[in-house]
Amino acid sequence: MQTPALRQFLEEVGKVVHHLNSIAVGLSAVERGVAKKPTGLDISWNPADAVASGRQARAFALRSAIVMVSELLGEYIAQVASFPSCNDLVLPVKGERDQKIEAIAAFFSVTDAELILGALLIVHWRNRIIHRRSKADLTKAQREKFISCKEFLGRSYKNLDPTLLLKHFDSNSPTLKDTSSLVAMTINLVKAVDGAIREPSSKQEVMEWIAFLELEDQLDRVNRISSAKGKSTVGLKSFLSTHCPFLTGPYFTYVANEA
């Protein structure tokens, strides 16, 4: 099911990707020497080497995108761990983000190695960007597994070469292809996790979700007003589809039909 956490993750990562692509387009003009500082833009900008300036700015943007997506992944994992249906999910209390990724993937039986390893690379790369002395890395076995996925990765992520990506990782010099591919793998991992989250299967579980989302009072108000107008079903469906679409089916199966 598509949880609120997935919707938020996709919205925010979508913004990161859009901003990164916009920056890449703008910097291509800088590197070609055709970009001019607008008269009204009150900044100092007169690069001696436009190509070098553009490439350095691109590297900054790519590193920033990696950090942002890593943080958003961490937020998603934290939200999932708090869901009413995930009480049995135990994440390492003091564990690093990579350990939490492996724990949540195992809990939801997500076994796609390339997705897990792509997300792990995002968080390890984030650590190397933020902490200059960080040695965050895949294990030897994980590196070998990632490289062994070469055919699949090349087919699924526009001719991505995992060996070359790892070389860029080691030198902390991400390319647009590296970054875009790892972001796509992370998105696919999150979708796989979200798709494995169990839908409510009883009235109690539905109402636990409603309470978790703090929608009890609003739902009660909509129900009363809609019922008074003789349009209870229409009002409830409209409310649920707006605020928690993933609960619409279970609500009418286990709650409304019981009333």
URCOR-V37286 format. One record per backbone hydrogen bond with DSSP energy under -0.5 kcal/mol. CO is the residue of the C=O (numbers start at 1). NH is the residue of the N-H. E is the energy in kcal/mol with one decimal. If there is no record, write none. Layout:
BEGIN
CO&NH&E / CO&NH&E
END
This chain:
BEGIN
1&3&-1.0 / 3&7&-2.1 / 4&8&-2.4 / 5&9&-2.4 / 6&10&-2.9 / 7&11&-2.1 / 8&12&-2.5 / 9&13&-2.8 / 10&14&-2.1 / 11&15&-1.5 / 12&16&-1.9 / 13&17&-2.7 / 14&18&-2.4 / 15&19&-2.9 / 16&20&-2.6 / 17&21&-2.6 / 18&22&-2.4 / 19&23&-2.5 / 20&24&-2.4 / 21&25&-2.2 / 22&26&-2.4 / 23&27&-3.0 / 24&28&-1.4 / 25&29&-0.9 / 26&29&-0.6 / 26&30&-1.3 / 27&31&-2.9 / 28&32&-1.4 / 29&34&-2.1 / 29&35&-1.3 / 30&33&-1.4 / 38&41&-1.5 / 40&42&-0.9 / 41&43&-2.1 / 43&45&-0.7 / 49&53&-2.6 / 50&54&-2.5 / 51&55&-2.3 / 52&56&-2.4 / 53&57&-2.1 / 54&58&-2.2 / 55&59&-2.2 / 56&60&-2.0 / 57&61&-2.3 / 58&62&-2.6 / 59&63&-2.4 / 60&64&-2.3 / 61&65&-2.2 / 62&66&-2.1 / 63&67&-2.2 / 64&68&-2.5 / 65&69&-2.6 / 66&70&-2.1 / 67&71&-2.2 / 68&72&-2.4 / 69&73&-2.3 / 70&74&-2.0 / 71&75&-2.1 / 72&76&-2.2 / 73&77&-2.4 / 74&78&-2.0 / 75&79&-2.2 / 76&80&-2.5 / 77&81&-2.1 / 78&82&-0.7 / 79&82&-1.0 / 80&83&-1.5 / 83&86&-1.7 / 84&87&-0.7 / 86&89&-1.6 / 88&90&-0.6 / 89&91&-0.6 / 92&95&-0.5 / 96&99&-0.6 / 96&100&-1.5 / 97&101&-2.1 / 98&102&-2.0 / 99&103&-2.1 / 100&104&-2.6 / 101&105&-2.2 / 102&106&-2.0 / 103&107&-2.3 / 104&108&-1.8 / 105&110&-3.0 / 106&109&-1.2 / 109&111&-0.8 / 111&113&-1.0 / 112&115&-0.6 / 112&116&-2.0 / 113&117&-3.0 / 114&118&-1.8 / 115&119&-2.1 / 116&120&-2.3 / 117&121&-2.3 / 118&122&-1.7 / 119&123&-1.9 / 120&124&-2.5 / 121&125&-2.7 / 122&126&-2.1 / 123&127&-2.0 / 124&128&-2.0 / 125&129&-2.0 / 126&130&-2.6 / 127&131&-2.9 / 130&132&-0.7 / 131&134&-2.1 / 139&143&-2.5 / 140&144&-2.3 / 141&145&-2.2 / 142&146&-2.6 / 143&147&-2.5 / 144&148&-1.9 / 145&149&-0.7 / 146&149&-0.9 / 147&150&-1.6 / 149&153&-3.1 / 150&154&-2.7 / 151&155&-1.9 / 152&156&-2.6 / 153&157&-2.6 / 153&160&-0.7 / 154&159&-3.1 / 160&162&-0.7 / 161&165&-2.4 / 162&166&-2.3 / 163&167&-1.6 / 164&168&-2.1 / 165&169&-2.3 / 166&170&-2.5 / 167&171&-1.4 / 168&173&-2.8 / 169&172&-1.1 / 175&179&-2.6 / 176&180&-2.8 / 177&181&-2.3 / 178&182&-2.5 / 179&183&-2.4 / 180&184&-2.1 / 181&185&-2.3 / 182&186&-2.2 / 183&187&-2.5 / 184&188&-2.3 / 185&189&-2.1 / 186&190&-2.4 / 187&191&-2.4 / 188&192&-1.9 / 189&193&-2.5 / 190&194&-2.8 / 191&195&-2.3 / 192&196&-0.7 / 193&196&-1.1 / 193&197&-0.6 / 194&197&-1.1 / 202&206&-2.1 / 203&207&-2.6 / 204&208&-1.9 / 205&209&-1.7 / 206&210&-2.2 / 207&211&-2.4 / 208&212&-2.4 / 209&213&-2.3 / 210&215&-2.5 / 211&214&-1.3 / 215&219&-2.8 / 216&220&-2.5 / 217&221&-2.2 / 218&222&-2.5 / 219&223&-2.4 / 220&224&-2.3 / 221&225&-2.6 / 222&226&-2.6 / 223&227&-2.2 / 224&228&-2.0 / 225&229&-1.1 / 226&231&-3.1 / 227&230&-1.3 / 231&235&-2.5 / 232&236&-2.5 / 233&237&-2.5 / 234&238&-2.1 / 235&239&-2.2 / 236&240&-2.9 / 237&241&-2.5 / 238&242&-1.1 / 239&243&-2.6 / 240&244&-2.4 / 244&247&-2.4 / 245&248&-1.2 / 247&251&-2.7 / 248&252&-1.9 / 249&253&-1.5 / 250&254&-2.9 / 251&255&-2.4 / 251&256&-2.3 / 252&257&-0.5 / 255&258&-0.7 / 255&259&-1.2
END
